[in-house]
Amino acid sequence: MKNFLPFLLLFGLFACRDKGPSKATIPDPEGVTAMKPLHDTSFTVVLTPDTAVGPIYGYLDSGKVVSCYLRVDKPVHLEAELVALTPGLNLRFNQLFIPDSTADGPFGNTLTYQLGKTGTYRLVLAPNLMAEGQTTGEYLVRFNTQ
């Protein structure tokens, strides 16, 4: 019991800190106007063949996942990239839910996938629970299709 009390005090000390709003700035990639990061836990993208979508800026809140709904009207080959703008952000393409109720994943920070069925796919962005790193911060996502 004596050994447990210091751990409990340390946990309380760090758990009660208010980190406040993020003051990080997002760099403007050349030729792209920066958007304010989305604090939403979901967003929708319509994918058509031979298009590029993004960058889409987002903000991951600790303990939450982000769902990206991909609407596909014709089969496409998807290439996606996830870039952490906050140093040390632990974030990956976690799972892809396919319109036929199957799922695939986990993936890393890049994803190459043949979206062969029409309908709405759900791509989940979440921290890798087996790795260290921050679970709160800014990121961007890019999609390219062929």
C-alpha positions, 0 to 999 in steps of 0.5 A, spaced: 500 500 500 505 504 501 508 503 494 501 505 491 500 512 494 506 515 490 504 512 484 497 515 485 499 522 487 503 522 480 498 520 476 493 525 479 498 530 478 499 529 471 492 527 469 489 534 472 493 538 468 490 543 463 494 543 457 489 548 454 488 549 446 494 548 441 498 553 439 502 550 433 501 553 427 500 549 420 505 550 415 502 552 408 505 547 403 507 551 396 500 553 392 495 551 398 492 555 402 492 552 409 485 551 413 483 551 420 484 544 423 478 540 423 476 538 431 471 533 428 471 526 429 469 525 422 469 527 415 467 525 408 470 525 402 468 523 395 473 519 391 473 519 383 478 516 378 484 520 377 483 525 382 487 528 388 484 530 395 487 534 400 491 536 404 485 536 409 488 538 416 485 535 422 486 535 430 486 529 434 483 529 441 486 524 446 482 518 447 478 519 440 478 516 433 477 520 427 472 516 421 473 518 414 468 516 410 470 515 403 464 515 398 466 511 391 461 511 385 466 507 381 472 502 383 478 506 384 485 505 386 487 509 393 493 512 395 493 515 402 498 519 406 497 521 413 502 526 416 503 528 423 504 536 424 505 535 431 512 532 433 511 525 436 504 524 434 502 517 434 497 516 429 496 511 423 490 509 418 487 504 423 482 500 420 478 500 413 471 498 413 468 496 406 461 497 404 460 489 404 461 489 412 468 486 412 474 490 415 481 490 413 487 493 417 491 496 421 495 500 416 501 505 417 502 512 415 501 510 408 495 506 405 495 503 398 488 499 397 484 497 391 477 500 392 473 495 388 466 496 391 461 502 390 459 505 396 461 508 402 468 506 406 469 508 413 477 509 414 479 510 421 485 514 424 487 512 431 493 512 435 497 505 435 496 502 442 502 498 441 507 504 440 509 510 444 507 518 442 503 523 443 495 522 442 493 529 441 495 534 436 495 536 428 495 532 422 494 532 415 491 527 410 492 526 402 488 522 398 490 520 390 486 515 386 487 512 379 
